[in-house]
Amino acid sequence: MFAVNDVVCYGAQGVCRIEEVASRSFGGPARVYYILKPLSTGGATVYVPTDNEKLTARMRRILSPEEIGELIREVCDEDSVWESDENLRKAHYHELLTCGDRRALIRQIKALYRHRQEQLKRDRRLHVCDERFLKDAERLLYDEFALVLRINPEQVLPFIMEQLPEEERKTISEKN
């Protein structure tokens, strides 16, 4: 159970503050909702019914600085696999952004960085859907990591790179 003022990650919305837990009626019987305000966009309010397990499962506590460091170190040792079928890739991207599995997001970002390198060697670019996913995935991760580590989102990639072995740093650096 979450409480007012808790900071959570919620699906593709990213980092949100729970502004209120209150009863609301949206054209039907009143239900109790977590009322979330995204910290990065500031505009949209998100209403999550407290009795909807599927939606509340998308609310995740933010990681600690130690957990972020451990996650980065662990994922750098894991393989990332490129899905060549565009339709399967799009479906996978949608699922990743919705569920917000940080480990899977980082693995997919790694796969995209590597694929981008291969494309550049052939004087080609990433597909638009890949670029869009990469941007959205980085936003989700960087906003959370920046908040927890008390740094600017632009400083997250350099922080991550400091945690990685030289070979991984090279892959990411060539992307920029």
C-alpha positions, 0 to 999 in steps of 0.5 A: 500500500502506498501513501500520500506524498510517496514517490513512485514510478508508474508505467510510461508516466514515469516518476510520480508523486501520490498527491492524494488517495481519495474517492472519485466517481467518473460516471459510475459508482465511487471508487478509491483512487491513487491520484498521481502527478508526474514529476517530469511533465507536471501536467496530466493527473493519473487516477489509479483505482486502488482496487485494480491489481493490474493497474496498481501493479504498475506502481513501483517504488523508486530504487535506492542509490545502492539498488541503481548501482547494483542494477547497472553492474548486473545488467552490464554482464547480461546479453541484450538480444536484437529482435529483427521482426519490427512488429514483435519489437514494437509490441515488446517496446509497448510492454516494456514501457507499460510494465517499467521493468528497469532491467529489461529497459536497460537491456533493450537500450543496450540492444538499440545502442549496438544496433545503432552502431551496426546501422551507422557502419552501413550509413543507415539510421535507426527506424523511427519506432526504435528512436522513439522507444529509445527516447522514452525508455531513457526518459523513464530511467533517467528521470528516476535515476536523477531523482534518486541520485540527486543529479540532473537527467543529463548527468545520468548517462555519464554516471552509468558509464562510470559503472560500466567496463571499458567495452560497454562504455565504448559502445555507448560513447560511439552512439553519441 
